[in-house]
């Protein structure tokens, strides 16, 4: 059962389209039973990765294992055990939503009809409408219901909730949490950060065809910076040159800076010796976390795009 | 779970397993989606065959009349180019001869449209992506499409065989006729299967396949008319159907050619499929320009969307023109060795009259083809609308009339341009062969350009339907098929004049074989203009999707 601990295991995958290098040595591993967030800017290679995992595209080099099998060679066998929701669902104009759900489920093998009816009700989807009559959100629901009603081990979803209203987004999150409890694995590509925060056990961030960061959200937070606003009796000169301190701004006794989470302890020790009158520490928001990884200059100050309390020095650069 | 892994580890890593899984489910899906178009194709094609059997039985009941008709055919290069030679003067043989081109063309188009729609068409729309994530083999969508198109071909073959037997024709010949039609269906389904792998859009794939269908016709046509290169008929599938010589000596071995070519083409399609990624073409798409200021001029978008296909059509019509010009001069040679016919002909103008008849016939073929262009250019508007690309454009300060006018310019000017290209190429080649350029150009250009009014009416019909009944735009093609059938079979079936006159093509004077009549040539553009204006009025009034 060694393969069972990793539902998805990708190592060093390269995929080129002509001169364009879509994936450049991508590594990704998704543990069995986890909800894994897959994030990255537009055009970073998320959909290409997913299509390789589905055996719809073939990697030029590197290795990919899905549920212990080769996604290209064993596509048919593996597809019995996984379900996919694309980000842009196109339906057959003259087939009803119910027909499409039945078709997809029949093509996958097994469907829980009781669960399908329950899902139709929860998502408030009318299965009798024809494909051309559905709005974007409702087309999306058809694919989601078809996937969730299938008896599979692995769900792969590529921005599945685009077009869903906030109420349906909440229903979707409930359903995914239920899937997790049933022991299913989910690879979820998403740009909706609240969704990622609510659902994902671990996330991988992809940029320019390679995964740049992977881990739990708290691990990722650890890699980034906390914004500190502090009022001190005396401003220690050492602060300016300390490792891990960025964008220091001093206005009289008030000091404003960002600090790498790893250096937090030593910075706090210096501050404590300088007579702290008041202190606010703002942990990095998820947005900051992602902007830091999405942005071109990997080393650039996250404060550049931060929420309230952004130091002037940063915006002036 | 883990027990499955060792089994796959021993397999050849290059060949994916169970490539055809899910094929039957997809066949059912395709039947569900194509049931109405397929029913129309099958019934239409069988009705043409049955109608012709019945017509020959009623109108040419005795052998002598049919022999006379066959003799006229072999003396007439125009008819020979269009329909090929007569193999047998029995009722069945005459039916097979007269319907050969029409049925092979229709059945070829049926196979091409069906296969492309259900392969590249679904892939382009993103539906295959969803299907392929299920337990569906990589080759299953292709196999399901070919099975459905080929199955329709088998059904047509059976029904046409039954029709032949029903009209009292020999069983063997009827079976050979049905089998050659089925062979054509499979062959062009296989051609489309290859095109669907090579081209990235359904539109291009359809155009490529239809062009090959036309090449098949042209090779057979030149092979039959030119005395020097009869082998050309052996490189054309339509030529094979002719070489089966149904109701004459039923050359069964020729049918093997269909089977072999189909198997080879399907193997090619299959191996190309293995070499590409889903949704992509065989070769990576080239990058487009980063910016294009010309797009923002009035009509700029229409030019960008239409020019590629206009160029393709122009190449095709130039080829038809080359065929027309290359063969025209030798059209009179066919009579060498038949002194009686030569004598008759010398009274009506000699070999020159034969050449003119040939030019008229090919000109009317060009007219029908360009009518097809007019419809397709007009329906580009419908494609834009149904693909939801029209809304964003009309949300800019572009009026509906202005948006339409760009496409309409392509319909109208495209018709004139294409017919000019065909006439010009034909005239230059014909002129070089007879050594009189101005006379040749006058004859060929008049033969093609005289067709413009009828082709414009076809475009007008498409525009009017788009303006008022946007969900029924497919019926514009029905108008062309009706015109084709009336023109090809109407006189033979001795249909009443008022019925023949429904087709705009029946009003076109047979220039240069006969003298010019100006009234229809002036009236029809007015009709076309009225249809276009009606369509514009409807489009301004209706909801846009």
Boltz contact constraints between the chains, C-beta under 6 A:
constraints:
  - contact:
      token1: [A, 1]
      token2: [B, 2]
      max_distance: 6.0
  - contact:
      token1: [A, 3]
      token2: [B, 2]
      max_distance: 6.0
  - contact:
      token1: [A, 17]
      token2: [B, 284]
      max_distance: 6.0
  - contact:
      token1: [A, 18]
      token2: [B, 284]
      max_distance: 6.0
  - contact:
      token1: [A, 54]
      token2: [B, 133]
      max_distance: 6.0
  - contact:
      token1: [A, 56]
      token2: [B, 132]
      max_distance: 6.0
  - contact:
      token1: [A, 56]
      token2: [B, 278]
      max_distance: 6.0
  - contact:
      token1: [A, 57]
      token2: [B, 277]
      max_distance: 6.0
  - contact:
      token1: [A, 68]
      token2: [B, 5]
      max_distance: 6.0
  - contact:
      token1: [A, 73]
      token2: [B, 16]
      max_distance: 6.0
  - contact:
      token1: [A, 74]
      token2: [B, 8]
      max_distance: 6.0
  - contact:
      token1: [A, 76]
      token2: [B, 18]
      max_distance: 6.0
  - contact:
      token1: [A, 76]
      token2: [B, 21]
      max_distance: 6.0
  - contact:
      token1: [A, 76]
      token2: [B, 135]
      max_distance: 6.0
  - contact:
      token1: [A, 76]
      token2: [B, 137]
      max_distance: 6.0
  - contact:
      token1: [A, 79]
      token2: [B, 134]
      max_distance: 6.0
  - contact:
      token1: [A, 79]
      token2: [B, 135]
      max_distance: 6.0
  - contact:
      token1: [A, 80]
      token2: [B, 135]
      max_distance: 6.0
  - contact:
      token1: [A, 84]
      token2: [B, 133]
      max_distance: 6.0
  - contact:
      token1: [A, 86]
      token2: [B, 129]
      max_distance: 6.0
  - contact:
      token1: [A, 86]
      token2: [B, 130]
      max_distance: 6.0
  - contact:
      token1: [A, 90]
      token2: [B, 125]
      max_distance: 6.0
  - contact:
      token1: [A, 90]
      token2: [B, 126]
      max_distance: 6.0
  - contact:
      token1: [A, 90]
      token2: [B, 127]
      max_distance: 6.0
  - contact:
      token1: [A, 104]
      token2: [B, 134]
      max_distance: 6.0
  - contact:
      token1: [A, 107]
      token2: [B, 22]
      max_distance: 6.0
  - contact:
      token1: [A, 107]
      token2: [B, 25]
      max_distance: 6.0
  - contact:
      token1: [A, 107]
      token2: [B, 134]
      max_distance: 6.0
  - contact:
      token1: [A, 107]
      token2: [B, 135]
      max_distance: 6.0
  - contact:
      token1: [A, 107]
      token2: [B, 136]
      max_distance: 6.0
  - contact:
      token1: [A, 108]
      token2: [B, 134]
      max_distance: 6.0
  - contact:
      token1: [A, 108]
      token2: [B, 135]
      max_distance: 6.0
  - contact:
      token1: [A, 109]
      token2: [B, 135]
      max_distance: 6.0
